[in-house]
Amino acid sequence: MDITKKTNTVDGSLQEVVKVRYTAKTRTVGGRRGGDSRSDDGRLDVKFSAPGVPGTGTNPEQLFAAGWSACFISAMGLVANKMKVKLPTDAAVDAEIDLCNSGDVYFLRARLNVSLPGLEHKVAQAIVDATHGETCAYSNATRGNIDITLNVV
């Protein structure tokens, strides 16, 4: 079998070399209904519970929402810096991730409600659009894969 490894590229990037900045490593056992997940460095140790049923654990959708919103805020900082705008210290993203199904097919939908207090709406919208369109790794990873609604609130 002939296996060819293709280098990852980012659409729209003028850079040909992709530099790995960090690799997260986890081991998950048991899935969303009573499972657990731990990172290799011990910084993450979570229990899972399915949404809507008794349990004290989190679920994959909550982890995805938290990761995406944290990434989005950091990426907005990069975009704002390029625009020579100070990102408000109380910038916030309320992420909503829907777990949906149609028959036997499961999929996600997302809403990112972005608060940038003190910025003009036009400036805030420009930061959000550039962040989602170019800078946020989660936005780049999900583009074309899930329905996403961005709201500047």
Secondary structure by P-SEA (a helix, b strand, c coil): cbbbbbcccccccccccccccbbbbbbbcccccbbbbbcccccccbbbbccccccccccaaaaaaaaaaaaaaaaaaaaaaaaccccccccccbbbbbbcccccccbbbbbbbcccccccaaaaaaaaaaaaacccaaaaaacccbbbbbbcc
